[in-house]
Amino acid sequence: MTQLIEGHFKIKVTLIVRGDTLDPEFWTAYFGTLPHFSARKGELSYSPNGRLRETPHFWGVWNYRCQTKAIRSIDDGVISLMKALKLPRYDFKKILVAQGCEAILSIYVNNVDGKHPPHYGKTTTDFLESTGAELSLDVYPSG
């Protein structure tokens, strides 16, 4: 189970770029940083526990997870991600389309005590609008 950090809920913020023809090396060069994970469509890869996955990737994928440990809000995580990837960029939406890709802002919130519902503000809303990314919000435990 994920532990709370200094009385605050744990948040993971990841930018995922995916597409049928995704070239991981292109996105690594574009962002100027190594991804947390990447694979081409059809490739087999290893799971986090080191086991070879039995099915090939349905899409090509490149993802970068914000590595800051003490994120206190979703907006803080998004700001950290923006700094690391130098986003927003004027050409990002156009390059996504040209590369046949889409972007997803994946946010995981550990809300074990039930007192920290996943709220985000203008920073996250502006990020989604400027990048064209889709929001994927996962809250644990659900309900």
Backbone as ProteinMPNN parsed JSONL, in Angstrom:
{"seq_chain_A": "MTQLIEGHFKIKVTLIVRGDTLDPEFWTAYFGTLPHFSARKGELSYSPNGRLRETPHFWGVWNYRCQTKAIRSIDDGVISLMKALKLPRYDFKKILVAQGCEAILSIYVNNVDGKHPPHYGKTTTDFLESTGAELSLDVYPSG", "coords_chain_A": {"N_chain_A": [[0.842, -1.175, 0.0], [0.504, 2.241, -0.751], [2.134, 4.753, 1.027], [1.221, 7.628, 3.022], [2.634, 10.859, 2.652], [4.147, 12.942, 4.864], [1.613, 13.613, 5.985], [0.133, 14.274, 3.771], [-1.605, 13.417, 0.728], [-0.487, 10.985, -1.63], [0.601, 11.616, -4.888], [0.844, 10.852, -8.303], [2.032, 11.994, -11.319], [1.906, 11.734, -14.749], [2.969, 12.071, -18.095], [1.761, 10.699, -20.969], [2.51, 9.66, -24.175], [1.108, 8.297, -26.993], [0.661, 6.06, -29.799], [0.011, 4.456, -32.963], [2.204, 4.511, -34.731], [4.249, 5.44, -33.185], [7.462, 6.659, -32.445], [9.771, 6.054, -30.162], [12.366, 7.176, -29.857], [12.178, 9.608, -31.201], [10.482, 11.13, -29.503], [11.995, 11.162, -27.162], [14.17, 12.699, -28.001], [12.783, 15.072, -28.671], [11.721, 15.961, -26.184], [14.053, 16.004, -24.756], [14.818, 14.366, -22.681], [15.068, 11.269, -20.898], [12.575, 8.725, -21.063], [10.288, 7.395, -18.58], [9.261, 5.028, -19.316], [9.158, 3.309, -22.443], [8.027, 2.011, -25.594], [7.669, 0.403, -28.749], [4.847, -0.133, -30.922], [3.677, -3.445, -30.93], [5.952, -4.509, -29.767], [7.417, -6.604, -27.252], [7.73, -6.289, -23.737], [9.17, -5.771, -20.47], [7.579, -6.193, -17.326], [7.143, -4.089, -14.383], [7.999, -5.777, -12.302], [9.89, -7.33, -13.472], [9.147, -9.427, -15.148], [8.634, -10.908, -18.342], [6.272, -9.568, -20.475], [3.341, -11.122, -21.745], [1.851, -10.387, -23.944], [2.143, -8.394, -26.879], [2.711, -4.826, -27.163], [-0.13, -2.811, -27.657], [-0.219, -0.22, -28.625], [2.309, 2.116, -29.638], [4.295, 3.619, -27.128], [5.317, 6.304, -25.039], [6.363, 7.439, -22.011], [6.567, 9.764, -19.307], [7.144, 10.124, -15.974], [6.556, 12.317, -13.359], [9.084, 12.87, -11.09], [9.226, 13.99, -8.597], [9.019, 13.623, -5.154], [7.473, 14.721, -3.066], [4.898, 15.834, -3.827], [2.313, 18.029, -3.336], [-0.116, 18.706, -4.345], [-2.296, 18.204, -7.171], [-1.938, 20.189, -9.116], [0.671, 21.084, -8.393], [2.15, 18.821, -9.132], [1.7, 18.814, -11.886], [2.936, 21.223, -12.602], [5.604, 20.565, -12.01], [5.989, 18.51, -13.888], [5.654, 19.993, -16.256], [7.901, 21.672, -16.123], [9.997, 19.791, -16.3], [9.6, 18.696, -18.852], [9.55, 20.869, -20.437], [7.134, 22.133, -21.178], [4.167, 24.127, -21.689], [4.59, 23.907, -25.29], [4.746, 25.709, -28.325], [4.499, 24.168, -30.625], [3.644, 21.637, -29.953], [1.015, 20.378, -30.107], [0.655, 20.28, -32.895], [2.797, 18.674, -33.691], [2.154, 16.293, -32.39], [-0.111, 15.489, -33.901], [1.076, 15.287, -36.465], [2.808, 13.174, -35.994], [1.044, 11.161, -35.618], [0.009, 10.671, -33.077], [-1.309, 10.744, -29.677], [-1.801, 12.57, -26.619], [-1.809, 11.935, -23.128], [-2.633, 12.979, -19.945], [-1.898, 11.49, -17.14], [-3.059, 10.959, -13.956], [-2.566, 9.836, -10.738], [-4.034, 9.413, -7.645], [-3.57, 8.842, -4.271], [-5.866, 8.304, -2.0], [-6.289, 7.298, 0.611], [-7.217, 7.861, 3.246], [-9.594, 9.079, 2.685], [-10.041, 11.767, 2.929], [-9.018, 13.505, 1.123], [-10.043, 14.451, -1.605], [-9.599, 14.326, -5.159], [-8.777, 17.224, -6.321], [-8.187, 19.633, -8.837], [-6.725, 22.566, -10.289], [-6.526, 25.695, -12.07], [-3.97, 25.549, -13.267], [-3.663, 22.859, -14.096], [-5.912, 22.602, -15.765], [-5.287, 24.561, -17.708], [-2.953, 23.385, -18.713], [-3.955, 21.03, -19.904], [-5.54, 22.164, -21.906], [-3.634, 23.63, -23.433], [-1.914, 21.662, -24.38], [-3.513, 19.781, -25.524], [-3.906, 17.379, -24.359], [-5.514, 14.452, -23.081], [-7.32, 13.825, -20.072], [-6.628, 11.441, -17.598], [-7.761, 10.271, -14.728], [-7.073, 8.633, -11.822], [-8.163, 7.388, -8.846], [-7.362, 6.152, -5.676], [-8.48, 4.725, -2.683], [-11.228, 3.806, -4.816], [-14.497, 5.353, -5.019]], "CA_chain_A": [[0.0, 0.0, 0.0], [1.245, 3.482, -0.8], [2.076, 5.482, 2.291], [1.054, 9.069, 2.965], [3.87, 11.597, 2.856], [3.994, 14.113, 5.726], [0.215, 13.952, 6.166], [-0.498, 14.629, 2.502], [-1.829, 12.26, -0.11], [0.53, 10.763, -2.649], [0.12, 11.881, -6.244], [1.763, 10.564, -9.396], [1.624, 12.7, -12.527], [2.64, 11.172, -15.874], [2.541, 12.394, -19.449], [1.857, 9.548, -21.858], [2.312, 9.894, -25.605], [0.908, 6.976, -27.587], [0.205, 6.039, -31.176], [0.377, 3.256, -33.73], [3.508, 4.645, -35.373], [5.11, 6.183, -32.278], [8.891, 6.404, -32.441], [10.241, 6.52, -28.851], [13.56, 8.012, -29.967], [11.746, 10.951, -31.592], [9.959, 11.839, -28.337], [13.115, 11.372, -26.242], [14.9, 13.855, -28.524], [11.92, 16.242, -28.592], [11.652, 16.427, -24.805], [15.402, 16.139, -24.215], [14.934, 13.602, -21.444], [14.72, 9.859, -21.033], [11.252, 8.406, -20.529], [10.171, 6.386, -17.526], [9.017, 3.8, -20.075], [8.796, 3.477, -23.853], [7.995, 0.79, -26.414], [6.985, 0.519, -30.04], [3.703, -1.031, -31.112], [4.057, -4.809, -31.274], [7.09, -4.979, -28.97], [7.24, -7.182, -25.924], [8.544, -5.575, -22.76], [9.163, -6.343, -19.132], [6.75, -5.512, -16.331], [7.978, -3.536, -13.312], [8.586, -6.823, -11.456], [10.919, -8.028, -14.23], [8.619, -10.528, -15.959], [8.334, -10.596, -19.736], [4.833, -9.517, -20.731], [2.961, -12.154, -22.711], [1.243, -9.806, -25.138], [2.852, -7.21, -27.368], [2.054, -3.537, -26.949], [-1.202, -2.462, -28.585], [0.231, 1.051, -29.192], [3.603, 2.608, -29.229], [4.091, 4.45, -25.953], [6.441, 7.011, -24.414], [5.808, 8.141, -20.853], [7.466, 10.394, -18.344], [6.492, 10.33, -14.684], [7.153, 13.323, -12.494], [9.839, 12.141, -10.072], [9.2, 14.695, -7.316], [8.411, 12.744, -4.154], [6.577, 15.403, -2.128], [3.894, 16.633, -4.518], [1.251, 18.309, -2.375], [-1.374, 18.883, -5.06], [-2.233, 17.831, -8.585], [-1.32, 21.306, -9.844], [2.118, 21.041, -8.142], [2.699, 17.758, -9.969], [1.655, 19.258, -13.282], [3.996, 22.228, -12.748], [6.874, 19.832, -12.046], [6.031, 17.84, -15.184], [5.854, 21.029, -17.263], [9.301, 22.108, -16.056], [10.863, 18.705, -16.768], [9.412, 18.462, -20.291], [9.532, 22.187, -21.09], [5.796, 22.313, -21.761], [3.694, 23.88, -23.058], [5.375, 24.367, -26.439], [3.849, 26.167, -29.387], [4.368, 23.187, -31.705], [3.361, 20.303, -29.425], [-0.217, 19.805, -30.685], [0.888, 20.031, -34.318], [3.713, 17.53, -33.809], [1.375, 15.103, -32.03], [-0.914, 15.119, -35.076], [1.99, 14.873, -37.536], [3.384, 11.878, -35.624], [-0.041, 10.191, -35.446], [-0.017, 10.336, -31.653], [-2.15, 11.499, -28.752], [-1.193, 12.747, -25.301], [-2.68, 11.678, -21.986], [-2.115, 13.37, -18.644], [-2.352, 10.466, -16.209], [-2.878, 11.375, -12.568], [-2.951, 8.846, -9.738], [-4.142, 10.014, -6.315], [-3.788, 7.92, -3.162], [-6.788, 8.974, -1.074], [-6.579, 6.224, 1.556], [-8.012, 8.296, 4.392], [-10.862, 9.609, 2.213], [-10.144, 13.188, 3.246], [-8.317, 14.291, 0.111], [-10.558, 14.204, -2.947], [-8.663, 14.811, -6.174], [-9.116, 18.505, -6.932], [-7.122, 20.326, -9.554], [-7.104, 23.94, -10.587], [-6.275, 26.359, -13.342], [-2.717, 25.07, -13.862], [-3.935, 21.589, -14.784], [-6.856, 22.905, -16.844], [-4.522, 25.246, -18.755], [-2.05, 22.396, -19.318], [-4.753, 20.176, -20.784], [-5.948, 22.959, -23.073], [-2.485, 24.029, -24.25], [-1.26, 20.494, -24.987], [-4.497, 18.898, -26.152], [-3.869, 16.08, -23.677], [-6.714, 13.908, -22.435], [-7.082, 13.582, -18.656], [-6.957, 10.147, -17.017], [-7.661, 10.466, -13.295], [-7.265, 7.378, -11.105], [-8.141, 7.662, -7.417], [-7.401, 4.955, -4.857], [-9.458, 3.765, -3.18], [-12.333, 4.424, -5.547], [-15.781, 5.419, -4.312]], "C_chain_A": [[0.891, 1.243, 0.0], [1.061, 4.245, 0.501], [1.851, 6.972, 2.045], [2.395, 9.728, 3.253], [3.56, 12.839, 3.678], [2.54, 14.554, 5.833], [-0.53, 14.338, 4.894], [-0.666, 13.379, 1.65], [-0.777, 12.191, -1.214], [-0.085, 10.909, -4.024], [1.22, 11.513, -7.232], [1.202, 11.232, -10.648], [2.526, 12.232, -13.666], [2.08, 11.717, -17.177], [2.801, 11.162, -20.303], [1.616, 10.023, -23.283], [2.175, 8.51, -26.213], [0.394, 7.104, -29.014], [0.694, 4.795, -31.889], [1.786, 3.328, -34.3], [4.515, 5.386, -34.494], [6.55, 5.703, -32.344], [9.45, 6.934, -31.119], [11.46, 7.445, -28.923], [13.214, 9.446, -30.367], [11.321, 11.744, -30.355], [11.039, 12.081, -27.293], [13.923, 12.584, -26.696], [14.076, 15.134, -28.389], [11.894, 16.817, -27.176], [13.026, 16.615, -24.176], [15.595, 15.428, -22.893], [14.545, 12.155, -21.706], [13.343, 9.606, -20.444], [11.355, 7.454, -19.341], [9.989, 5.019, -18.184], [8.728, 4.171, -21.52], [8.833, 2.128, -24.555], [7.298, 1.111, -27.723], [5.797, -0.434, -30.067], [4.224, -2.405, -31.529], [5.231, -5.356, -30.485], [6.62, -5.673, -27.701], [8.13, -6.392, -24.971], [8.435, -6.287, -21.425], [8.285, -5.513, -18.21], [7.672, -4.954, -15.249], [8.617, -4.592, -12.4], [9.575, -7.71, -12.224], [10.445, -9.191, -15.082], [8.335, -10.052, -17.382], [6.825, -10.629, -19.93], [4.498, -10.498, -21.851], [2.354, -11.603, -23.984], [2.026, -8.574, -25.572], [2.034, -5.94, -27.133], [1.06, -3.237, -28.059], [-0.885, -1.165, -29.313], [1.703, 1.216, -28.902], [3.365, 3.555, -28.072], [5.41, 5.065, -25.487], [5.842, 7.711, -23.206], [6.899, 8.631, -19.916], [6.681, 10.669, -17.078], [7.279, 11.365, -13.893], [7.82, 12.597, -11.331], [9.871, 12.836, -8.713], [8.43, 13.871, -6.303], [7.335, 13.436, -3.315], [5.601, 16.34, -2.847], [2.72, 16.807, -3.565], [-0.105, 18.529, -3.03], [-1.189, 18.438, -6.5], [-1.561, 18.943, -9.373], [0.19, 21.363, -9.621], [2.787, 19.98, -9.016], [2.742, 18.148, -11.433], [2.735, 20.308, -13.542], [5.358, 21.55, -12.851], [7.057, 19.126, -13.389], [6.314, 18.848, -16.303], [7.31, 21.493, -17.295], [10.225, 21.049, -16.652], [10.796, 18.53, -18.283], [9.363, 19.747, -21.111], [8.234, 22.403, -21.864], [5.103, 23.465, -21.057], [4.667, 24.448, -24.092], [4.409, 24.697, -27.562], [3.575, 25.098, -30.435], [3.885, 21.815, -31.25], [2.129, 19.654, -30.054], [-0.01, 19.42, -32.148], [1.789, 18.807, -34.522], [3.005, 16.24, -33.413], [0.594, 14.592, -33.238], [-0.009, 14.587, -36.19], [2.594, 13.496, -37.273], [2.318, 10.795, -35.452], [-0.211, 9.749, -34.005], [-1.064, 11.16, -30.913], [-1.43, 11.562, -27.418], [-2.247, 12.524, -24.229], [-1.953, 12.166, -20.74], [-2.722, 12.398, -17.643], [-2.018, 10.901, -14.787], [-3.417, 10.276, -11.664], [-2.946, 9.549, -8.383], [-4.417, 8.914, -5.298], [-4.6, 8.674, -2.113], [-7.245, 7.976, -0.007], [-7.475, 6.677, 2.694], [-9.349, 8.91, 3.993], [-11.051, 11.097, 2.436], [-9.54, 14.093, 2.172], [-8.853, 13.98, -1.293], [-9.664, 14.885, -3.985], [-9.141, 16.092, -6.865], [-7.914, 19.045, -7.696], [-7.651, 21.677, -9.99], [-6.72, 24.397, -11.973], [-5.008, 25.84, -14.03], [-2.958, 23.802, -14.679], [-4.882, 21.806, -15.96], [-6.137, 23.586, -18.008], [-3.573, 24.288, -19.47], [-2.811, 21.524, -20.312], [-5.147, 20.92, -22.057], [-4.768, 23.258, -23.997], [-1.821, 22.854, -24.961], [-2.226, 19.61, -25.767], [-4.536, 17.523, -25.511], [-5.24, 15.734, -23.096], [-6.366, 13.661, -20.97], [-7.519, 12.171, -18.28], [-6.687, 10.27, -15.517], [-8.021, 9.177, -12.58], [-7.116, 7.657, -9.613], [-8.248, 6.337, -6.659], [-7.646, 5.343, -3.416], [-10.603, 4.485, -3.879], [-13.581, 4.44, -4.681], [-15.634, 6.127, -3.071]], "O_chain_A": [[1.916, 1.278, 0.681], [-0.054, 4.36, 1.008], [2.235, 7.509, 1.007], [3.199, 9.197, 4.019], [2.795, 13.698, 3.239], [2.257, 15.751, 5.777], [-1.708, 14.691, 4.95], [0.053, 12.396, 1.833], [-0.254, 13.211, -1.663], [-1.167, 10.385, -4.291], [2.39, 11.831, -7.016], [0.033, 11.049, -10.988], [3.751, 12.317, -13.573], [0.864, 11.814, -17.347], [3.919, 10.649, -20.352], [0.631, 10.708, -23.559], [3.017, 7.642, -25.984], [-0.217, 8.104, -29.391], [1.665, 4.162, -31.474], [2.489, 2.318, -34.347], [5.516, 5.9, -34.992], [6.825, 4.503, -32.305], [9.591, 8.147, -30.962], [11.573, 8.387, -28.14], [13.871, 10.391, -29.929], [11.741, 12.887, -30.171], [11.008, 13.1, -26.603], [14.32, 13.408, -25.871], [14.621, 16.178, -28.027], [12.032, 18.026, -26.994], [13.154, 17.31, -23.168], [16.426, 15.828, -22.078], [13.784, 11.861, -22.628], [12.981, 10.208, -19.432], [12.377, 6.799, -19.134], [10.481, 4.001, -17.696], [8.131, 5.211, -21.798], [9.572, 1.224, -24.164], [6.44, 1.992, -27.785], [5.753, -1.416, -29.326], [5.107, -2.51, -32.38], [5.485, -6.559, -30.527], [5.561, -5.362, -27.156], [9.175, -5.884, -25.376], [7.708, -7.269, -21.276], [8.253, -4.285, -18.301], [8.851, -5.304, -15.2], [9.657, -4.336, -11.794], [10.045, -8.719, -11.697], [11.267, -9.881, -15.684], [7.858, -8.937, -17.594], [6.175, -11.616, -19.586], [5.277, -10.679, -22.786], [2.344, -12.287, -25.007], [2.511, -7.808, -24.74], [0.821, -5.991, -26.932], [1.363, -3.388, -29.243], [-1.233, -1.011, -30.483], [2.268, 0.546, -28.038], [2.337, 4.232, -28.031], [6.466, 4.433, -25.536], [4.907, 8.498, -23.353], [7.961, 8.03, -19.757], [5.668, 11.369, -17.106], [8.502, 11.29, -13.779], [7.179, 11.789, -10.658], [10.479, 12.323, -7.774], [7.3, 13.462, -6.57], [6.377, 12.786, -2.897], [5.5, 17.516, -2.497], [2.192, 15.824, -3.045], [-1.131, 18.54, -2.349], [-0.065, 18.312, -6.986], [-0.702, 18.671, -10.212], [0.931, 21.66, -10.559], [3.861, 20.212, -9.572], [3.706, 17.848, -12.136], [3.38, 20.284, -14.59], [6.175, 21.925, -13.692], [8.148, 19.142, -13.96], [7.122, 18.581, -17.192], [7.883, 21.684, -18.368], [11.131, 21.372, -17.42], [11.808, 18.25, -18.925], [9.159, 19.716, -22.325], [8.235, 22.798, -23.03], [5.434, 23.754, -19.907], [5.456, 25.347, -23.8], [3.379, 24.042, -27.725], [2.522, 25.119, -31.072], [3.73, 20.916, -32.077], [2.191, 18.504, -30.489], [-0.45, 18.357, -32.584], [1.559, 18.005, -35.427], [3.229, 15.2, -34.033], [0.635, 13.403, -33.556], [-0.302, 13.551, -36.788], [2.862, 12.74, -38.208], [2.646, 9.642, -35.172], [-0.535, 8.592, -33.738], [-1.621, 12.125, -31.437], [-0.571, 10.734, -27.116], [-3.415, 12.874, -24.396], [-0.797, 11.81, -20.506], [-3.912, 12.471, -17.335], [-0.864, 11.175, -14.455], [-4.561, 9.841, -11.798], [-1.968, 10.202, -8.019], [-5.371, 8.149, -5.438], [-4.09, 9.563, -1.432], [-8.441, 7.83, 0.245], [-8.399, 5.958, 3.074], [-10.16, 9.233, 4.861], [-12.124, 11.63, 2.156], [-9.556, 15.316, 2.31], [-8.178, 13.315, -2.078], [-9.047, 15.911, -3.7], [-9.833, 16.032, -7.882], [-6.772, 18.924, -7.252], [-8.859, 21.903, -10.051], [-6.606, 23.609, -12.911], [-4.984, 25.708, -15.254], [-2.504, 23.693, -15.818], [-4.67, 21.248, -17.037], [-6.354, 23.228, -19.166], [-3.406, 24.366, -20.688], [-2.352, 21.309, -21.434], [-5.09, 20.364, -23.154], [-4.895, 23.148, -25.217], [-1.23, 23.028, -26.027], [-1.803, 18.786, -26.577], [-5.134, 16.599, -26.061], [-6.005, 16.606, -22.683], [-5.224, 13.32, -20.661], [-8.632, 11.751, -18.597], [-5.537, 10.36, -15.088], [-9.14, 8.681, -12.711], [-6.062, 8.109, -9.166], [-9.107, 5.507, -6.956], [-7.004, 6.291, -2.963], [-10.907, 5.637, -3.568], [-13.717, 3.658, -3.741], [-16.607, 6.286, -2.333]]}, "name": "protein", "num_of_chains": 1, "seq": "MTQLIEGHFKIKVTLIVRGDTLDPEFWTAYFGTLPHFSARKGELSYSPNGRLRETPHFWGVWNYRCQTKAIRSIDDGVISLMKALKLPRYDFKKILVAQGCEAILSIYVNNVDGKHPPHYGKTTTDFLESTGAELSLDVYPSG"}
